[in-house]
Amino acid sequence: MSTTPSPRPRPSDARRQRRKGKSARTITGITRPVARDAAPATLAGRMRHYLPYALIPNLALVLGTIALCFAAILISGWSLTYFPGAVGETWFALHGVPLRIDGVTLSAMPLLPVVGVAAIVSTQVRKATAGRVSVLDLITLLGLVLGMALVVSAIALFMVYDASHVYAVSAPPVVAALLKPLIVHLVGFVVGVRRVVWQALAKRSGVPTGAVDAAAAAARLVLRLLAAAGVVYVVALAFGHGRIAELVSQFPQLGFGGAVALVCLSLLYLPNAVIAQLTVLLGGSFDYAGTSVSLFATSNVAYPPLPLFAAVPAAMPGWAPVLLVVPAAVLAHAFVVKPAGLVDVAATATWAALLGALLGIYASGAAGAYGLVGADPFALASSLFLWVALTGALVRGVAVVRQRASAYSGS
């Protein structure tokens, strides 16, 4: 056996091996392939590459809607002629589009399905943009995501319109039927694209990258405020548990199936209740049945027959305004942990106001004879802007004063 060492591969040989898709480094005798950049270079290639990521969310929603409607019709013993209209109405309900059934308009739609749809779209967009992407890739993916939503919404609108000639349903307004699903899928796209990609796009287009950081900070602040509002709401609901039986008693023949449906409906509307609670904590009001509820006053009127309204007290206690400390503490803690300059505070407050307006639009609306139910979107947006801006400026001012005092004492 020869003892002559094997010659080392030349650099040109290593490069040739990498071109063939093989790596020169082996671990336990297994040759690992080098990841190739499979980014498509043509429009047709991009369409083929990103089409599945845009198709999967809509296909899952459509198939789920079809299965749900078909099961509901079979269990209820209704005629299958209801099926097309039911599928169209369910698609719109998943995206917060107003429904009109038997002359009653319901635009205060449950927000949990809307959040779920945005999360599904966001997950697929995150997978599609996990690697290196170009501006053309993002434009193609965005066009596919919005185009799919627009096509399915147009089909659903036609289905409901066709069913309105036979059954007591009416097609929703065309603008709302097409625009609201687009907004939901657009939000999913924005959330799904990684933050570093948005920063690169901002730098490329000449927009300060601080705007992207401010948007992310505003989203975190709003989520923390919603979490705090959710805790307060659950506590209020626990104290008002006695009123749950009164509200449920408005359904004399509820039955087991009806009770399950009522619980599911309450869960679907839970995000709406949390947003209404946040509005109240910020000093605003929650409107329903022609009256309003705030930390300073409430009106004792008939509640809508939903157990979630058991959290509304018959009379607001005198200590209720103390709850204004909750959003103040949440915001102050956030700005103390991560200090921000006045420009960043203003940008964060602006983004928070935009998020508040979006939440208010989707979480409130008309509910038949009860009129407007929910928080005023403009009031919620204004409250968020003022609270974030004033708290951030106050924390910044205190930090500057302490720094100057420390510097003065040190000198």
C-alpha positions as CSV (number, residue, x, y, z in Angstrom):
1,M,0.0,0.0,0.0
2,S,1.4,3.3,-1.0
3,T,2.2,5.9,1.7
4,T,2.2,8.8,-0.6
5,P,-0.4,11.3,0.6
6,S,-3.3,12.1,-1.8
7,P,-2.9,15.4,-3.5
8,R,-5.1,18.3,-2.2
9,P,-7.8,19.5,-4.5
10,R,-6.9,22.7,-6.3
11,P,-9.0,25.8,-5.7
12,S,-10.3,25.5,-9.3
13,D,-11.4,21.9,-8.5
14,A,-13.3,23.1,-5.4
15,R,-15.0,25.8,-7.4
16,R,-15.9,23.2,-10.0
17,Q,-17.4,21.0,-7.4
18,R,-19.5,23.9,-5.9
19,R,-20.8,24.6,-9.4
20,K,-22.0,21.1,-9.6
21,G,-24.0,21.6,-6.4
22,K,-21.6,19.7,-4.1
23,S,-19.7,20.9,-1.2
24,A,-16.0,20.1,-0.6
25,R,-16.7,19.7,3.2
26,T,-18.0,16.4,4.4
27,I,-19.4,15.4,7.7
28,T,-19.4,11.7,8.7
29,G,-18.9,10.8,5.1
30,I,-22.1,12.6,3.8
31,T,-21.6,15.3,1.2
32,R,-24.0,18.2,1.7
33,P,-25.3,20.1,-1.2
34,V,-24.8,23.8,-1.3
35,A,-28.1,25.8,-1.3
36,R,-28.7,27.3,-4.6
37,D,-30.3,30.6,-5.2
38,A,-33.6,29.5,-6.8
39,A,-35.0,33.0,-7.1
40,P,-36.9,33.2,-10.4
41,A,-35.6,35.8,-12.9
42,T,-38.7,36.3,-15.1
43,L,-42.2,37.4,-14.4
44,A,-43.6,34.0,-15.4
45,G,-41.1,32.3,-13.1
46,R,-42.1,34.5,-10.3
47,M,-45.8,33.9,-10.9
48,R,-45.2,30.1,-10.8
49,H,-43.0,30.3,-7.7
50,Y,-45.2,32.5,-5.6
51,L,-48.6,31.3,-6.8
52,P,-48.8,28.4,-4.2
53,Y,-48.1,30.8,-1.3
54,A,-51.0,33.0,-2.4
55,L,-53.3,30.1,-3.3
56,I,-53.0,28.1,-0.2
57,P,-54.6,30.6,2.2
58,N,-57.6,31.2,-0.1
59,L,-57.9,27.6,-0.9
60,A,-57.9,26.6,2.7
61,L,-60.5,29.3,3.5
62,V,-62.8,28.3,0.6
63,L,-62.6,24.6,1.4
64,G,-63.2,25.2,5.1
65,T,-66.2,27.5,4.3
66,I,-67.7,24.9,1.9
67,A,-67.3,22.1,4.5
68,L,-68.8,24.2,7.3
69,C,-71.8,25.3,5.3
70,F,-72.4,21.9,3.9
71,A,-72.3,20.4,7.4
72,A,-74.6,23.1,8.8
73,I,-77.1,22.5,6.1
74,L,-77.1,18.8,6.5
75,I,-77.4,19.0,10.3
76,S,-80.2,21.6,10.1
77,G,-82.1,19.6,7.4
78,W,-82.3,22.6,5.1
79,S,-82.4,22.4,1.3
80,L,-79.1,22.4,-0.6
81,T,-80.4,25.4,-2.5
82,Y,-79.2,27.5,0.5
83,F,-75.6,26.3,-0.1
84,P,-74.2,28.9,-2.6
85,G,-75.6,31.9,-0.7
86,A,-74.4,30.4,2.6
87,V,-70.9,30.0,1.2
88,G,-70.8,33.6,0.0
89,E,-72.1,35.0,3.3
90,T,-69.6,33.0,5.3
91,W,-66.7,34.2,3.2
92,F,-67.8,37.8,3.9
93,A,-68.3,37.1,7.6
94,L,-64.7,35.8,7.8
95,H,-63.5,39.2,6.5
96,G,-65.8,41.5,8.5
97,V,-68.0,42.4,5.6
98,P,-71.5,43.6,6.7
99,L,-74.3,41.2,6.2
100,R,-78.0,41.9,5.6
101,I,-80.4,39.1,6.3
102,D,-84.2,39.5,6.3
103,G,-83.9,43.3,6.3
104,V,-81.6,43.4,9.4
105,T,-78.2,44.8,8.8
106,L,-75.3,43.4,10.9
107,S,-72.0,45.3,10.3
108,A,-70.6,44.7,13.9
109,M,-69.0,41.5,12.8
110,P,-66.9,39.3,15.0
111,L,-63.2,40.1,14.9
112,L,-61.6,36.7,15.7
113,P,-62.2,35.2,12.3
114,V,-60.7,38.3,10.7
115,V,-57.6,37.9,12.8
116,G,-57.4,34.3,11.9
117,V,-57.6,35.0,8.2
118,A,-54.8,37.6,8.5
119,A,-52.7,35.1,10.5
120,I,-53.1,32.5,7.8
121,V,-52.0,34.9,5.0
122,S,-49.1,36.1,7.2
123,T,-47.8,32.6,7.7
124,Q,-47.6,31.9,4.0
125,V,-46.1,35.2,3.2
126,R,-43.4,34.6,5.9
127,K,-42.6,31.3,4.2
128,A,-42.5,32.9,0.8
129,T,-40.1,35.6,1.9
130,A,-37.9,33.5,4.1
131,G,-34.9,33.8,1.8
132,R,-33.5,36.6,-0.3
133,V,-36.2,38.5,-2.2
134,S,-36.2,41.4,-4.6
135,V,-38.6,44.3,-5.0
136,L,-40.1,42.5,-8.1
137,D,-40.6,39.4,-6.0
138,L,-42.5,41.3,-3.3
139,I,-44.6,43.1,-5.9
140,T,-45.5,39.8,-7.6
141,L,-46.4,38.2,-4.3
142,L,-48.5,41.2,-3.2
143,G,-50.3,41.2,-6.5
144,L,-51.1,37.5,-6.2
145,V,-52.2,37.8,-2.6
146,L,-54.6,40.7,-3.3
147,G,-55.7,39.4,-6.7
148,M,-56.7,36.0,-5.2
149,A,-58.7,37.8,-2.5
150,L,-60.4,40.1,-5.0
151,V,-61.4,37.2,-7.3
152,V,-62.9,35.1,-4.5
153,S,-64.7,38.1,-3.1
154,A,-66.2,38.9,-6.5
155,I,-67.4,35.3,-6.8
156,A,-68.9,35.4,-3.3
157,L,-70.6,38.7,-4.1
158,F,-72.2,37.1,-7.2
159,M,-73.3,34.1,-5.2
160,V,-75.0,36.2,-2.5
161,Y,-76.6,38.5,-5.2
162,D,-78.0,35.5,-7.0
163,A,-79.4,34.0,-3.8
164,S,-81.0,37.4,-2.9
165,H,-83.5,36.8,-5.7
166,V,-84.9,33.7,-3.9
167,Y,-84.1,34.1,-0.2
168,A,-84.3,36.9,2.4
169,V,-80.7,38.0,2.0
170,S,-79.2,41.0,0.4
171,A,-75.8,41.5,-1.2
172,P,-73.5,43.7,0.9
173,P,-72.3,47.0,-0.6
174,V,-69.9,46.4,-3.4
175,V,-67.2,48.6,-2.0
176,A,-67.2,46.9,1.4
177,A,-67.5,43.5,-0.1
178,L,-64.4,44.0,-2.2
179,L,-62.3,46.4,-0.1
180,K,-62.5,44.8,3.4
181,P,-61.2,41.4,2.3
182,L,-58.4,43.2,0.4
183,I,-57.4,45.1,3.6
184,V,-57.4,41.9,5.7
185,H,-55.1,40.1,3.2
186,L,-53.0,43.3,2.9
187,V,-52.5,43.3,6.7
188,G,-51.5,39.7,6.5
189,F,-48.9,40.5,3.8
190,V,-47.5,43.4,5.8
191,V,-47.1,41.4,9.0
192,G,-45.7,38.4,7.1
193,V,-42.9,40.2,5.4
194,R,-39.9,40.3,7.8
195,R,-38.8,43.5,9.4
196,V,-35.4,43.4,7.9
197,V,-37.0,43.4,4.4
198,W,-39.1,46.4,5.2
199,Q,-36.0,48.2,6.5
200,A,-34.2,47.4,3.2
201,L,-37.1,48.6,1.2
202,A,-37.3,51.8,3.2
203,K,-33.5,52.4,2.7
204,R,-33.9,51.7,-1.0
205,S,-36.8,54.1,-1.4
206,G,-35.2,56.9,0.7
207,V,-37.6,56.5,3.6
208,P,-36.0,56.7,7.1
209,T,-35.6,53.2,8.5
210,G,-36.9,54.7,11.8
211,A,-40.4,54.7,10.3
212,V,-40.2,50.9,10.2
213,D,-38.9,50.7,13.7
214,A,-41.7,53.0,14.8
215,A,-44.4,50.9,13.2
216,A,-43.0,47.8,15.0
217,A,-42.9,49.7,18.3
218,A,-46.5,50.9,17.8
219,A,-47.6,47.3,17.1
220,R,-46.0,46.1,20.3
221,L,-47.5,48.9,22.3
222,V,-51.0,48.2,21.0
223,L,-50.6,44.5,21.7
224,R,-49.6,45.2,25.3
225,L,-52.5,47.6,25.7
226,L,-54.9,45.0,24.4
227,A,-53.4,42.4,26.7
228,A,-53.9,44.7,29.7
229,A,-57.5,45.5,28.5
230,G,-58.2,41.8,28.2
231,V,-57.2,41.2,31.8
232,V,-59.4,44.0,33.0
233,Y,-62.3,42.7,30.9
234,V,-62.0,39.2,32.3
235,V,-62.0,40.6,35.8
236,A,-65.0,42.7,35.1
237,L,-66.8,39.7,33.5
238,A,-66.0,37.6,36.6
239,F,-67.6,40.3,38.9
240,G,-70.6,40.4,36.6
241,H,-71.1,36.7,36.4
242,G,-74.6,37.1,37.9
243,R,-75.8,39.0,34.9
244,I,-74.8,36.2,32.5
245,A,-77.9,34.1,33.6
246,E,-80.1,37.2,33.0
247,L,-78.8,37.6,29.5
248,V,-79.0,33.8,28.7
249,S,-82.6,33.8,30.0
250,Q,-83.6,35.9,27.0
251,F,-83.3,32.6,25.0
252,P,-86.2,30.5,26.6
253,Q,-85.6,27.5,24.3
254,L,-81.9,27.6,24.0
255,G,-81.1,23.9,24.4
256,F,-77.7,22.3,24.4
257,G,-76.9,23.1,20.7
258,G,-78.0,26.6,21.2
259,A,-75.8,27.0,24.3
260,V,-72.8,25.7,22.4
261,A,-73.5,28.1,19.6
262,L,-73.9,31.0,22.0
263,V,-70.5,30.2,23.7
264,C,-68.8,30.0,20.3
265,L,-70.4,33.3,19.2
266,S,-69.1,34.9,22.5
267,L,-65.6,33.6,21.7
268,L,-65.8,35.0,18.2
269,Y,-66.7,38.4,19.6
270,L,-64.2,38.4,22.4
271,P,-61.6,40.6,20.5
272,N,-64.4,43.1,19.9
273,A,-65.0,43.2,23.7
274,V,-61.3,43.7,24.4
275,I,-61.0,46.6,22.0
276,A,-64.1,48.2,23.5
277,Q,-62.5,47.7,27.0
278,L,-59.3,49.4,25.8
279,T,-61.3,52.3,24.5
280,V,-62.9,52.7,27.9
281,L,-59.6,52.4,29.7
282,L,-58.2,55.2,27.5
283,G,-61.0,57.5,28.6
284,G,-63.3,57.0,25.7
285,S,-66.7,55.3,25.5
286,F,-68.3,52.2,24.2
287,D,-71.6,52.7,22.4
288,Y,-74.6,50.3,22.3
289,A,-78.4,50.6,22.1
290,G,-78.2,54.4,21.8
291,T,-76.2,54.9,25.0
292,S,-72.6,54.8,26.0
293,V,-70.4,53.3,28.7
294,S,-67.2,55.0,30.1
295,L,-65.2,55.0,33.3
296,F,-67.2,58.1,34.4
297,A,-70.8,57.1,33.7
298,T,-73.0,54.3,32.2
299,S,-76.6,54.0,31.4
300,N,-78.8,51.1,32.6
301,V,-80.5,49.9,29.4
302,A,-81.4,46.5,28.0
303,Y,-78.2,44.7,26.9
304,P,-77.9,42.8,23.7
305,P,-78.5,39.1,24.4
306,L,-74.8,38.2,24.5
307,P,-73.1,37.0,27.7
308,L,-70.1,39.2,27.0
309,F,-72.2,42.3,28.0
310,A,-72.3,40.9,31.6
311,A,-69.0,42.8,32.1
312,V,-70.9,46.1,31.8
313,P,-72.0,47.2,35.3
314,A,-75.4,48.5,36.0
315,A,-73.8,51.6,37.6
316,M,-70.2,52.7,37.2
317,P,-68.4,52.7,40.6
318,G,-66.9,56.0,41.8
319,W,-63.4,54.5,41.8
320,A,-63.6,53.4,38.1
321,P,-61.5,56.4,36.8
322,V,-58.5,54.9,38.7
323,L,-58.3,52.4,35.9
324,L,-56.8,55.1,33.8
325,V,-53.6,54.1,35.5
326,V,-53.6,50.8,33.6
327,P,-52.7,52.2,30.1
328,A,-50.5,54.8,31.7
329,A,-48.4,52.1,33.5
330,V,-48.2,49.9,30.4
331,L,-47.0,52.7,28.1
332,A,-44.6,54.2,30.8
333,H,-43.0,50.8,31.3
334,A,-42.5,50.3,27.6
335,F,-40.8,53.7,27.1
336,V,-38.7,53.2,30.2
337,V,-37.4,49.8,29.1
338,K,-36.8,51.0,25.6
339,P,-36.2,54.8,25.6
340,A,-37.1,56.8,22.5
341,G,-36.5,60.3,21.2
342,L,-39.3,62.8,20.6
343,V,-39.3,62.2,16.9
344,D,-39.5,58.4,17.4
345,V,-42.3,59.0,20.0
346,A,-44.3,61.1,17.5
347,A,-43.8,58.5,14.7
348,T,-44.8,55.6,17.1
349,A,-47.9,57.6,18.2
350,T,-48.9,58.1,14.5
351,W,-48.6,54.4,13.7
352,A,-50.6,53.6,16.9
353,A,-53.4,55.9,15.8
354,L,-53.5,54.2,12.4
355,L,-53.7,50.8,14.1
356,G,-56.4,52.0,16.4
357,A,-58.5,53.3,13.5
358,L,-58.2,50.0,11.7
359,L,-59.2,48.1,14.8
360,G,-62.1,50.4,15.4
361,I,-63.4,50.0,11.9
362,Y,-63.4,46.2,12.0
363,A,-64.6,45.9,15.7
364,S,-67.6,48.2,15.6
365,G,-70.7,48.6,13.5
366,A,-74.5,48.4,13.4
367,A,-76.4,45.5,15.0
368,G,-80.0,45.7,13.9
369,A,-82.3,47.6,16.4
370,Y,-79.4,48.2,18.8
371,G,-77.8,50.6,16.3
372,L,-74.1,51.3,16.6
373,V,-72.3,48.8,18.8
374,G,-68.6,49.3,19.6
375,A,-66.1,52.1,19.8
376,D,-65.9,55.1,17.5
377,P,-62.8,54.4,15.3
378,F,-61.8,58.1,15.2
379,A,-62.1,58.4,19.0
380,L,-59.9,55.2,19.5
381,A,-57.3,56.5,17.1
382,S,-57.2,59.9,18.7
383,S,-57.0,58.4,22.2
384,L,-54.1,56.1,21.2
385,F,-52.2,59.0,19.6
386,L,-52.5,61.3,22.6
387,W,-51.7,58.6,25.2
388,V,-48.7,57.3,23.3
389,A,-47.4,60.8,22.5
390,L,-47.9,62.3,25.9
391,T,-46.6,59.3,27.8
392,G,-43.5,59.0,25.6
393,A,-42.8,62.7,25.8
394,L,-43.2,62.7,29.6
395,V,-40.9,59.7,30.1
396,R,-38.3,61.3,27.7
397,G,-38.5,64.6,29.7
398,V,-38.0,62.9,33.0
399,A,-35.0,61.0,31.6
400,V,-33.4,64.2,30.3
401,V,-34.0,66.0,33.6
402,R,-32.4,63.1,35.5
403,Q,-29.4,63.1,33.2
404,R,-28.8,66.8,33.6
405,A,-29.2,66.5,37.4
406,S,-26.7,63.7,37.5
407,A,-24.3,65.6,35.3
408,Y,-24.7,68.7,37.5
409,S,-24.1,66.8,40.7
410,G,-21.1,65.0,39.2
411,S,-19.5,68.3,38.2
